[in-house]
Amino acid sequence: MSDPVNGVPGGQAALDQLVSILDLEELELNLFRGRTPKEDRVRVFGGQVAGQALVAAGRTVEAGLVVHSLHSYFLRPGDPSIPIVYQVERLRDGRSFTTRRVTAIQHGLPIFNLSASFQRPERGIEHQIAMPESPDPEALLTFRQRIEPYLGRADLHPELKKWLQRERPIDMRYVNPPDYLDPEPHPPHQQVWIRADGKLPDEPLLLHQCVVAYASDMTLIDTATLPHAIPWFDQNVQMASLDHAMWFHRPFRADDWLLYTQESPIATGARGFTTGRLYTRDGVLVVSVAQEGLIRRRDDKKGGR
C-alpha cells in the first residue's frame, strides 16, 4: 500500500518517520531533545522513549564501541504534546566497557531512566539455545490482513478503527495469532516475526539496535495477558510498561526478519513478567529481553502508579 501523499510505500514512509524521530537534536554537551509523532496517543509509546534514550547514550561514546545491554525504568507517563529532553551522565569510560545513564525529562520531572553498557568487540566462548520451530513469516498473515475482518464491525469504536488502520514502521507476523478483540484464554507464550517495514541504512549498527528496542516493547505485556483473555482497549484494565531490559549478543539487521519468542512465567501483584528472545532467520540468537508491566483491573486499584 502506498502513502497517498507522496507515493512512498506506507511501511517505508512510517519507517522513515521512525528513523527521523530517533535522530535527536543535540542541545548542549550531554543534552539532547527528541520529538513524538502526532498519533493521538494518550501517552508516549514506551519503545520510542527507550529507543531515543539509547540514541542519546550512543552519541556520547567512542566510535567502535557496541551496546551490549540496557536496563530501564518507566517512571511517569510521557506527554506526547511536548518534546522530551534526554540528559546523559558519563558514568565510566574504561578500556573495554563504557557506561552511560540517561534521564528523560518532561515538565521538569524524570519520566524514564536508562543505564546502557557499551563494549569494545572481543572474542570469547560461545553457545546458545536453539531457535524453536516456526513457519516462515511469508506464510503468515500481515497485520492489515489480520485486522480486515474487524473493520466492518458496527461495535468497533471509530478511534480504534483509525488506530488499527494507521501505517506502522514495524511489520509483525504472528504465529497462531490470538484474537485481541474477542480473546479466549491462551497459554502465556507467543511467537512473532518482526522487521522494520522498509529499508534501513547499513550503518550505524546502533540504529538497528534502537529500532529493535522500539519494537521489543510492542508485544511483551500482551503475552502476560493471554491466559486472562483481556481484549485490547479494555477500559477496565490499566496496562503500562514498568521496566525493560535488553541484552544485545550479536550484530543483526533490523530490516531483516527476526523471530521474537516470548513467554510470561508469572503474573502477580498487578504485574506481569515476560521474557523474550530474538533470532535471525538462520537461527542465530541476537537479542534477549525481559520486562515487567503493570496489569491492573481498575476496580482493584488502590492508589496511583
N, C-alpha and C positions, 0 to 999 in steps of 0.2 A: 504493500500500500504506500502511496506517495503522499508527501506533505502537500496540502492544497495551495500553500503559499509559494513555495519555491521549487516544487517538483522533486526535492530530495527524498529518498526513501524514508518513510516515517521513523523507522528504528534508528537509522543513521542520524536523522535530524535530532531525535531525542538524545542519542549518544553524544553528538557534538555539543548539545547543551550541557550535558553532564560534565564533559571534559572542560568546558568553559567555566562551569561552576567550581570545579576543582582547581582552576588556575587562580590562586589567591592574589590579592593586591598586597604588596609589601608597603606598610605604612612607615616603619622605622625598624631599626635593628631588633630582631626577635619579635616583631609585632606585625600581624597580617590581618586582612579583612576579607571575609567571604560573604557571598550573597546567596539567597534562596530563590529558586524559580517560583513564578506565580502559578500555583497549582491549587489554590483554595483549600489549603491544609489548615487544620486547627493548630497543629504544632509542626515544627521542623522534623522531617524524617531523620531518625537516628543514624542511619547509614551515611547520610550526607554529612552530618557533623563529624562522624568518625573518619570519613574519607578526607574531609578538609583539614582536620586536625593532623592527620598523618602527613598530608602535603606540607603543612606548616613545619612539622618536625623535620621532614626531609630536606626542606630548604636551608636548614641550618647545619647540616652535616657535610663532612668532607666527601668529595667525589670518590666513587669506588666502594663506599660502604653500602650495605644492603640491609633493610629492615628484616629482622627475624622474628620479632614478637611485639605485640602491643597489648596493653591492659587498660581498660577504660571504665568510667562510671558516668551514667546519665544522672545529673543532679537536679535539673529543673527542665520543664518543657521549653523548647526553643520557640521564639516568636518569629513566624515566617515573614512578618511585615517589615522587619529591620535587619540590617547586616549583623553578622557575627564577628567579633574580634577574637583573634587567636594569639595568645601570649605564650612564647616559648621560653622555657628555662633550660639552660645548658648544664645538665647535672654532671656529666662526665664525658671526657674525651680521652679514651685510652688507646693503646696501640692496637688492640683487637676489637674492643667494644666501645660504642658511644651511646650515651643515654640522654634522652630528652623528655621533658614533661611539658605538656601543652594544656592550657586552660582556655576554654571557650567562654566568652563573656558577652552578656546582653543586659541592658538596663543596669549596668554596674555590678552585676552578680554573676558568679560562675554557673553555667548551665551544664558543663561537661568537662571532664578532665581525662587526659590520656598520658600514659607513660609508654614510650617506644624505645626499643633497644636495636641498635644497628651493629652489624659485624662486618669486618673485613673478610671476604670469602677465603675459606681454607678447607683442606681435605681432612677426612676422618672416617671412622667406621660407619657402615650403612646397613640398615634393614628397614622394612616397612610392612604394615598389614596389607594384605592383598585387597584389591578393589572388588566389591561384591558384584555379582552378575546383574546386568541391566540391559534392557533393549537399547538400540541406538536412538539418539534424540530425534533423528529424521522420521522414525516410526511413530512418534508421539504427537499428540495434538499441540498446536500453538496456543498461546493464551487467548488469542482472538477466537480461535475455533472452539475453545472450551466455554467462553462466555456467550457465544452466539445464541444458544438456546434460552438464555435468561433475558435477553434484551427485549423480547416481546411480552414479558410478563406484566400484567396490569398492576401487580403489587410491588413492582420494582421502583424504588424511590428515584426521582429524576436525578438527584445528586449522585446516587450510587451508580446509575446508568452512565452518567457523564464520566465518573471516575473509572469505570470498567472500560470505557471506550478510548480513553486518552492513550497517546503513544508512550511507549516505555523504552528506556535505554537498555534494559536487560531482557534478553529472550529467555524465558523459563519454560521448560517442558517437564511436566510431572509424570513420574511413573506411578500408575494406579492413583490418579488424582482424586482427592476427597471432594465431596460436594460442600463447598464452604458457605453456600446459601441455605441449603436444606440438609445439614450434615447428619450422619449417623455415627455412633461410637466406632472408633477405629484404633488399632494399636498405635502407640506413640512413637512411630518411626516413619520416615518417608525418604524417597529419593527424588531429586530434581536435577535435571540437566540445566546448566546456566551458561550464558556467554553474553558479552557485550553485543548488542544488536546493531552491528556495523563494524567498521574497520578502525582500529586504533593505531597510532604511530608505533614504530618498533621500540623507540626509546622515549622517555626513560622507563626502566623497569618499575620504578616506584608508581608510575601512573597506572600500570596494570594491577599492582597490589592495591592501590587506592580504589580502583573500580570494583575489585572483588570485595574489599572492605565494605563498600557501599552496598553491594548485592547481598553480602552474607547476612545482613540484618533483616532481609525481606521475608524469610520463611521460618526462622528458628522458633520464634514464640508460637507460631501456628502449630508446630509439631507437638508442643506441650498441651495444646487444646484438643487434640484429636480424640482422646478417649472420652471427652466430656461433651462432644457434639455442640461446640459453641460456634454459631454462624458468624460470618463477617458482619461487622457493623451492628452487633448486638448491643443495644443501648443499656442493657442491664449488666454489662461486663466492662470493666476498665482494664485495658492492657497497655503496657509500656515496657520498653527495654530498661533494665536496671543497670546491668554491666555487660561488658562484651570483651572477650579476649581472643586473640588470633596468634597463630604461630606459622610463619612462612618458611617452609622447608626447602623448596627448590624453585628456581625460576619457572615462569609459565607465561602464557599469553591469555589475557582476559577476554580476547575476542575469539578464542578457540573454545570448544565445548569442554566443560568441567562437570563431572558428576558430583553433586552435593548430597552426600548421605547424612541423614540426621536422625537422632534418637533422643527421647526425653526419658531418662531413667526415673525421674521423680518430679512430682508437683506437690507442694505442701506450704502452709503458712501464707497463702495468697501469692506464692511464687512458683514459677515453672522453670526447671533447669533442663537445658538442651545442649548436646554436643554435636559437632558436625565435622566431616572430613571432605575435602575436595580432591578429586583425582582427574588427571588428564585422560583422554580417550584411550591411551595405550596403558593405563593402569598405574601411572606414577602418582603417588601421594604428594601433593604440593602444599596444602594448607590444612591446618586443624583449627577448629573454632569451638568456643564454649560461651554460653550466655545464660544469665538468669533474668527472667522477665516477670513483671507484675501481672497477675491474672486475678482480679478481684471482682467478685459479684457485688454490685453497688448496695444491695440490702445487707451485706456483711461488713460494709465499710465502717471503720472506727478510726476517725482521724484522717488527715491528708497524707499524701505521698511523702 
